[in-house]
Amino acid sequence: MILTGASRPKLWKFARVQFDEARQRSVLQYPEGAVLLNDTAAEILALCDGTRTIVDIATALKERYGSDVLDDVQTYLSQLADRELVRDESAAIGAG
């Protein structure tokens, strides 16, 4: 699933981000497995609350790092959406 700048990503209800003390890294955990996250990925997912758009998330990261990351954020979240770990809340609202 390709998300757009207007998509409002939210983690799947059975997925969560946790800090793994042994690895000293954040991990995206879900029933079938886990994904080790780098700091940027963890920051992106922390902003995925279903109310912010991808543009909002990229803007917040641009303010922190001074770099345009919209394409990277959109690609990363689209990949997670393909794995059904992220849902587009704007699509759910439009369908309801």
Secondary structure as UniProt FT lines:
FT   TURN            5..6
FT   STRAND          9..11
FT   TURN            13..14
FT   STRAND          16..20
FT   TURN            21..24
FT   STRAND          25..30
FT   TURN            31..32
FT   STRAND          33..36
FT   HELIX           39..46
FT   HELIX           54..65
FT   HELIX           70..82
FT   TURN            83..84
FT   STRAND          86..88
FT   HELIX           89..95
//
